[in-house]
């Protein structure tokens, strides 16, 4: 945390402004989509002059790609426990916990990703064909290894991954619907814990390890 008594250095100011811009961009892109978002809207949301945005990000597409990359990097790190786990009970449970926590902490980023993909990924198709494909192949290999070792039921690894993504990201992408069904209130800490436990129980039982 920055010490309020110490004058901000140029690097501190840069990091602070970039964080404000990215937070604002995530929200604007989630609500307006890439086509509806403008650099002026994002500047207004960030509370910065529009010129500042162009100093950090030359174009709207560059900023959009950064938002998408950042949320995907967070998702990649969520799989760290998955990769290092001795088996599916530990690995998939940890992955579900991490992904649902991301949906809780970064709902707008998830919505940006979902909207982009639902529109045919006009901006990030190259990312899907490289980074996402490579990441998916790596996780498929881990699941197949668990299946071959008799540690879980012989399910299709890709469909298991699709189910994990759909279920955990539902809590971000359809957060308004969940709040409406929860009496118009966000899920409490207790309800988030219950949701994680329920999702883990259902999926782990389904693959024969619950």
N, C-alpha and C positions, 0 to 999 in steps of 0.2 A: 504494500500500500504506500502511496506517495505521502511523504511527510509534509503537512500543510505549512510548516514553518520554513521549509527549504524551497527556494525559488526553483521552478520547474526548468530543467535543462531542455535543450532543443530536442533531444531524443525522447525525453518524457512527454513533451508536448506532441511530438509526432505519434507516439504510441497511443496517447490518450485520444487524439483526433481520429486516428485510424479505427480505434475501438468504437468510438461514437458513430462513425460512418458505417461500419460493418453492422452494428446493431440496428441502426436505422434502415439500412438497405435490406437486411433480412426481413424486417417487418413490412416494408413497402413492397418488396418483391412478393412476399407471401400474400399480401392483400390485393395487389393490383396486377400481379404477373409481370413477366418481363416486358411485354408490349405496353402495358398500362403505366408502368413505373417511369418516372422521369428523374433526372439528376436534381432538378429543382425540388421535387417532392422529398427526395432523400435528404437533401441539404436542409430543408425546413424541419424534417423529423429529427435530424441530428443537431439542429440549432447552430449550424455553421453556414458561412457564405458559400454559394455555389462554386465559386472559384477554388475554395479549399478542396472540394471533391475532385476537381479536375487536376489539382496538384498531386493528389494521392492516387487517383485512378483516372486515366486519360479518357476512357469511354465507359458507357453504361455496361457494355458487354464485359469489359475487363473487371468491373466491380461485381457483376453478376457471377462471373466465373469464380471469383474469389470467395463469394458467399457459398456457392455450391461446393467448392473445394474444401472450405473450412468444415462444413457439416459432414462431408464424406470423411475427412481426416478424423473427426471425432468418432464416427462410426467404425473406422478402421481400428482405432485404439480400443474400442469396445470388444473387439475380437481377440485381444491379447490373452485374456484368461482362457478363452475358447481354445486357442492354439496350444497353450502350455498345460492344459488340464490332463489328468491321467485317463479320463473317460468322459462319456457323454453326460452323466449325472452332474458332474462338477462343471464341465465346460459349457454345456447348453444352459444350465441354471445361471451361471455367472454371466453369460451372454444376454440372457433375457433380462436380468437385473440391470445390466449396463445400458441396454437399448431402451428399456422403459424409463430409466433415469434421464437419458438423453431426451426422450420425448417430453418429459416433464420440464427439463431445464432449457431445451432449445426447440420449442414447438414451431416457431416460425421457419427455422432452417429446414425442418422436415417437410413443411408445407411447400416451401420453394422447390425442393427436390421432387415432391409428388406432382406438383403442377407441371413442372418441366417435362417429366417423363410421360404424364398423361397427354401432353400435347405433342408427343413424338420426339422429344428431346431435340428441338431445333438448334439449341445453342451448345449443348454438351454431349451430343451423340458420340463424338470422338472419345470423350471421357468414359462413356459406357462401354465402348468397344475395346478399350485398353485397360485402364485402371480397375474398373468394376469387374470386367471379365477375368482378369488375372487374379483379383482378390477372391472371386467366387470359385474359381478352379482350385485355389489353395484350400478353401474351406470344404469343398466337396471331397478333396483327397483326405482330409482329416476325418470326416464322417465315414467315408468308405473304410478307412483303417479301423475305426471303432466297430463297424459292421463285420468286417472280416475277422476281428478278434472276438466276435460273439458278445460284445458289450452292449449291443442294442439291436432292436428289430431291424430287419432288412428293408428299410424304406428308401425311397428315391431321395438322395441328398439334396437335389435342387428344389424339390417341392417342400422339403423340410425347411430349407432356407427361406423360400418364398413365404411360407406360413409364419416363420419367426419374424420376418420383416413386416408382413401385413399386420400381424397381431400387435407387435410392440409399437409400431408407428401409428396405429389407429388412435392411440391415446393422445397423439399430437395432431394428426391430420383431421380427426373428428372430435377434437377437444370440446367444441361448442355443443355438439350433440351429447357428449358425456355429461357436461355440466348441466344441460337442460334436464336430462334424466336423473340428475343428482340434486334436483330441487333448485336449479339455477346457481349452484355453488361449485367452485373447483373442488376436486378431490382433496381431502385432508391427508395429512401424513399417514394416518392410520389406514385410510382407504387406499392410498398408493401401495402401502405394504401388503394389504389384502389382495390388491389386484396383481401384484408381482407373484405372490404365493399361489394364487389361483391359476395364472397363466403357466407358471412352472409345473404345477401339479398336473394340469391337463395335458400339456405337451410331453412331459417326461413319461407319464403313464402311456401315452399314445405310442411312444417309441420303445416301450417295454422296460423302462428303467425307474419308473416312479414307484 
